[in-house]
Amino acid sequence: MAAPSAEQQNGQSDESDLQSPISTNDEDSETGLGDGALPVYLVDLIEKEIGVDLKSLKKVSALLEKLTAENKLLEEQVLTVSSSVPLRVSAALSAAEESRVSLEGLLQRERVLSNTLIQHLQGAQPWADSLGRTLEQLDNTEKHMKYLQCLSRIEELSDSIQQCLITNSIWEAVVAVGSMASLDVGLKQSGCSHLQAFLRETLCFWHKIIKDRLAGDFEELLIQLHWPFISPPTQSLSPPANAQELHSQLELLVAQLLSLQTSDDLISETSVSRVGLPPTTPLSLPVQIMLLPLSKRFRYHFTGNRQTNSLNKPEWFLTQVLMWMGNSSNFMEEKIQPILDRNGANVNAKVELCRGLLTLAQEKLALDAPRLLYDDSLFCHLVDEILQFERELRTTHSYPSTLPGVLHVLLEEVVLQKWLTVERKMAIEKVDAMLSAEGAWSSQYKDISDMDELKAPDCAETFMTLLLVITDRYRALPCPRAQLRFLALQRELVDDFRIRLTQVMKEESRNPLGSRYCAILNAANYISTVLGDWGDNVFFLQLQQSAVALGEEELLGPLGVTESGRLASLEGSLFEGLLGLLERLRGDMLGRLLEAVMRDVQKKNDTNVYPSPPRWLSLPSQCDQATMSLSSLACPLMLCLRDHLLQLQQMLCLPLFQMGWQDLAERLDLFLYQNVILYNHFNEGGAAQLQFDMTRNLFPLFGHYCKRPENFFKHVKEACVILCLNVGSALLLRDVLRQQPSPTSALNELGVYRLAPCDVLILLNLRASWPGK
């Protein structure tokens, strides 16, 4: 062998140097490289630069030189940094020392200045105390001056008012009273109780004098204008000669009275609020004076021992109030409202008069209502009249919904509780009467097909009308909590009626195919349908939101977070519980009804056994018969089924009948499949006869109610498909069912989707026409 060249020897030497044991750092030792093995990064470097090709070993020398140069450069950088660090540290220490010395100097100066300041403050304290006493004296003097100035101003205004009244300068006197009222408002936060009392007494004194004078003039002017309008005003043919003068006087007096409004409101603050009535803002002063003759007439006729003051005739004074509103409407809109607008009064004259008249009715109702709590008849009459009055007030007279009417009288706890008690009592009495009536279970629209879709018996329709009337009565109440109490009463009445239906149903359960039993079923469905519609009604949705917001546990019951969230998001309904109970009752009754039909059908089949087992095996094939006809033994079963379907269609409402015939079809499907098909064996003719009886006779009975009745007889339809397969297809299908673990696609190709493969094998075994048999 030839000796290696010098280049190869150098390469081998370099390689041996690289592979010689080297010292490893801590990281290498931690990763298990302290046993002399090369680090991973070094191996990667060698593979990258040299690789596995021996010819590349000549690169080792250049690589070694490159690494040596990089190592030398790094050493120089380390030496440079290590030599510069002490200089930077020394400079930092020097700067820190200078800062410390400067800080100590500043602290020393601060201590000196602090001591000097303390000494100065101690020396100046007597001067400060003296100055404080002087300023306090000046402050007290200023308060006394202002107090005296207020007294002087009050005396000045009082003298001015007196002088104006002497000279009959009413406008100047009204302006002075307005200034005095503004001064009263400004002194509210002063704390000068004696000064305020003196000012208020002075204001009341002059206000009363001026108000009485203006009120007297205004009343005289109103008399000339034929106020009040007790009866509907008549349109005079010609206006009075002094119409223009009267109108000028009216505008002047109304303007002057409006200027007294501020002082009148201040004086009205001290008046005692009416017990049991909602707080209201004071009426406009001109309207207060216009109400005086009407108030006198009201109290004359409807208080004391007058015959018109009758507890059993609340409609008398309520109607009178509405008549006065209507009679005065045009005068307030045409004469008073323009004057108010020109004087910048943000007041509706017609609404103000209605407010004043309502006050009379409110006081009268608040007095009479507690006296009628022990007479149910009179109390109900009062409630009816109040509700009727409120409707006319809001509709005919356009009284704003933001202002209270008279319904708050019914919201007093004792009155509201009495109302609820009476509603419950009368509702139960009406339910008793309607259930015991002769035509309770017959529909009043039975002869009108277009209106009798739900076939609701008279008792159910009357009951829901009763609930609707209760809803209309409490709908206008301004308090959601009170409305929810009535809703709870309605739910209680519905549940009571459901229990009554259940009791009557149990009595009629011996004859579930009778007309009364079906009427009860229609009643349960009708109530459930109406309650479902109510659940989507805006009014009841608002009550639902109020119930969740108020946390009405009596109405909602103990709800979890999920149930509360559903109700709050309007996914649920306040009638869900009742709808569930009615649905259960409806389902039970419909199930019993269909069970009775099936018993009758089975009874017909037991009497005339739909083709007996030997007959299915002896029937001729379809090609051997001229025409196929319905099996004679199947005729009673088909007739019975047809009669029951017609009977159910006549007695049940459309939704119930739809549910009923579909459920009946499914029951009949299972009955025929289990008791006729699986119970027999079939030759080719028997299978064809079965398919003819089902597809040409049974299915068409239900074809009157849907387009594809065979979809409700899936067991029977698919069984006929299997039994009527030709021999070759049947043999092939049997092999597929036995060999393939999932033969679903093969069955689907034949139109079999409901029957399982094991059921199909059973049906195939029922065929009598197999080769070799």
C-alpha positions, 0 to 999 in steps of 0.5 A: 500500500502507498504511504499517505500523502502529507496533506492526508497526514495533516488532515488526519492530525487535525481530525485527531485533534478535534476528536481528542477529549476536551473539557466541557462546560457546566451545561455539557456536564448537565446534559451528559457530555462530561465523559469526553463525547463531543457537544452536539453543537460541535458535531453539527458544526463539523457536519456542516463545514466538513461533512462525511466526504474524506476529500473535505478534510482539507477544509479543517485547516482553514476552519481551525484558523477561522476559529482561532481568529474569532477566539482571539477577537473575543479575548481582546473584547473581554480584556477591553471591557474588564479594563474599562469597568473599574473606571466607570465604577469609580466615576459613579462612586464619586458622583454618589459622594457628591450627591450625598454631600449636597443632600446633607447641605440641603437638609441642614438649610431646611432645618434652619428655615424650619426653625426660623418659620416656627419662631416667626409663626409663634411671634405672629400668632397673637396678631393672627388671633387678633385679626381673626376676632376682627374679621369675625366681628366684621362678618357678624356686622355684615350679616346684621347689615344684610339682615337689616337690609332684608328687613328694610327690603321687606318693609319697602315692598310692603309699603309699596304694595300698600301704596299701590293698592291705595292708588289701585295700581294692581299691576305694580302691587302684583310685581311687588308681591312677586319680588317678595316671593323671590326674596322668600325663595332666596332665604330658604337656605339662610337658616334665619327662621325668624326672618323667614317666618316674618317674610312668609307672614307678610307675603301671605298677608298681601298675597291674600288681599291681592288674590281676593281682589283679583279673584272677586273681579275674575269671578264677576267677569266669569259670570258675565261670560256665563261661567260655569257651563252647567249644560252644553253651551249654545252658540249665540247668534250675535256676540254681546256688545261689550265682547271686546271689553270683556275679552280685554278684562279677561286677558288682564286678570288672567295675566295678573293671576298668573303673576301671583302663581309663584307666591301662591305655590309658596303658600300652598307648600304649607297646606296639608296633603290629601290623605290617600291621594297621589301628590300633585303640583298646584293648579294654575291660579286662574283655573283654581278660581274657575273651579270654585263655583263647580266645587260648590255645586259638587259639594252641594249635591254630593255631600251631606244628606242630599238625595243625590249623595247616594252610595249605590249611585257613584255614576251620578257624580262621576257622570257629572264631572265628565259632563262639566269637562265636556261642557267647558272644553271649548271655552278653555281651549278658545278663551283661556289657552291663548292667554296662557300661551301669550303669557308664557305659561307652560300650562294646558288649560283644558288639562288643568280644569280636568285635574281640578275636577278630578280632585273632587272625584278623587276625594269623593271616591276615597271617602266612599270606597271604604264604606262599601267594603262590606257590600259586594254588590255595591262594591262591584258597581263602584269598581265598574263605574270607576273603570268606565270613568277612567276609560272615558277620561282617557279616550273622550277627553284625551286626559294624558296618561302621565297624569293620575286618574281615579284608579289609585283609589282601587290600589289601596291595600284594603280596597285591592284585596276586596276587589280580588276577593270579589273577582274570585268569588264571582268567577267561581260562582259563574263557573259553577253556573256555566258547568251546570247549564243545560248546553254547557258541553255543546258549541254555540257555533256548531251549525256555523262551520266557518266559526266552529274550527276549535269546536269549543263547548259553551262552558270553555268559551264562556270561561275564557271570556270571563278571564278576558273580561278580568284582564280588561278590568285590571289592564289599566291599573298603573301599578304592575305589582297589582296587575300581577296579583290579578294575573295570579288570580287568573292562573288560579281560576284556570287551574281550578277549571282544569281540575273541574274538567278532570273530574267531569272527564273521570265521570265520562271515561266509561264512554270515551267515544261519547259527545261529552267526553270529546267536548271536554277534550275540545275544552282543554285544547281550546283553553290551552290554545288561548293561553298560548296566544296570551303568552305571546301578547304584548301586555302579558309579555310586559307583565312577565318582564315586571314579574322577573324584575319585581321577583314575584315568587308567588307568581313565578315560584322558586326559579333558578338562574336559568329559568329566570333568564328564560323568562327575562329573555321572553323565551318562556311564558307565565302560563308554561306550568298551566300549559303543561298540565293542560297538555298532559290532560289533553294527551291522556284523554286523547290516548283513552279515546284512541284506545277505545277506538282500537278496542272496537277495531280489535273486537271487530277483528276478533269476531271476524278474524281478518283472513285466518291463517289457512286462508293466507296460504291457499289464496290464488296468485294475482295472475290467476284472478281476473280482478282483486277485491277486498277480503270479505272478512276485512270489511267489518274492520274497514267499516268500523274504522271508517265510522270512527274516523267520521265520528272523530272528525265531527266531534273533535276540533281540527288540531285534535283530529289531526293528532288523533288520526295520525296517532290512530294510524300508527297504532293500527300500523303496529296492530296489523303488523304484529297481530296479522302479518307476523302471526301468519304465513303467506303464499304469493296470492296471500301476500298480494291480497294483503298488499291489495287490502292495505294499499287499495282499501286501508290507506285510502281511508286516511287519504282524505286527511293527507296526500301520502297516508302510507307514510303512517303505516311504515311497518305494514307498507314495508312488510308488504314490500318484503312479502311481495318480492319475487322469489329471486329477489327474495333469495338474493336479499336473504343471502345479503342479510345473512352475509353482510353485517350492515345491509342497510343500503340493500334494504333502502334500495327496496324502500325499506327504512323502518324495519330492521334486518332481523325483522326482514329475515323474520318476514322472509321466513313467513313466505311460503313460496320458496324453492323446494317447499 
